[in-house]
Amino acid sequence: MTAVLRARGLGKRYRKHWALSDCTLDVPAGRVVGLVGPNGAGKTTLLNLASGQMAPTAGSIEVLGAQPAESPAQLARVGYVAQDTPTYSGLTVAEHLKLGARLNPSWDDALARDRIATLGLDPRRRAGRLSGGQRAQLALTVGIAKRPELLILDEPVAALDPLARREFMQALMEAAVEQRLSVVLSSHLVSDLERTCDYLIVLVDSRVQVAGDVDELLASHHRLTGPRRDPSRLPADQHVLTESHTDRQTSLIVRSDGPLHDPSWTVGRISLEDLVLAYMSRSGGAGARPALEALR
């Protein structure tokens, strides 16, 4: 597997607080990766480390086989769209494209201008007068027109209305396919990830809880419903993520790579949101570590 991002024991500490801890990842190239977790989980820290905006306190990270931001050539290989899809309010749309052309040696001016025309953005209009969705599309245009190999996006649609969010995600997917981009996308909106991402990373309490191909993760996680029982009596290869009980019934979300033979269980599929919430619900508990180790 060719890794677009490789981390080994990666950590970042701010004074006494670890914003990211013991992060070990191999993110495959050519995928659209969803990075999800609660506020304060370390998502932005990981993306800032990957884009070279900060240095790690512990461990190591490689992006596209090199140290992040180690040279202008390496910087040119990575596109980055930060939170709030930043643009310069005093610059026009056309001036953003001119700035992008000056700063990026592989800038594709035809691509940028075609996207602006398709989006119906007036090149003379200042960014400060654009809607939130238009500013997001302008930031995405600048990000992809530099022709990166990896595009990193940190919560790019969090403040957009549903229509603008859908249009942004559609444009992102079209660019990923047309340019064969690797994409790492951080978002709280699991519904967006479910439509666009084929690889998932769940980050909770500054640690990676699970990472893998979305289809494989969904195939190996199940909802079990049956007569009330003690989950500790399940076979060793069935790892319980969440459990709930009534007087007569037990409901579990488990991870198991093998078949489930017990006929007393009703076995159901789970959604990506169910999977994400199952790992997030283990926040702060020591029990999260065994499940993570079992998935590696």
Secondary structure, DSSP 8 states (H G I E B T S, - for coil): --EEEEEEEEEEEETTEEEEEEEEEEEETT-EEEEE--TTSSHHHHHHHHTTSS--SEEEEEETTB-TTSSHHHHHTEEEE-TT----TTSBHHHHHHHHHHH-TT--HHHHHHHHHHHT--TTSBGGGS-HHHHHHHHHHHHHHT--SEEEEESTTTTS-HHHHHHHHHHHHHHHHHHT-EEEEE-S-HHHHHHH-SEEEEEETTEEEEEEEHHHHHHHEEEEEEE---GGGS-TT-EEEEEEE-SSEEEEEEE-SS----TTSEEE---HHHHHHHHHTTTT-TTHHHHHHHH-
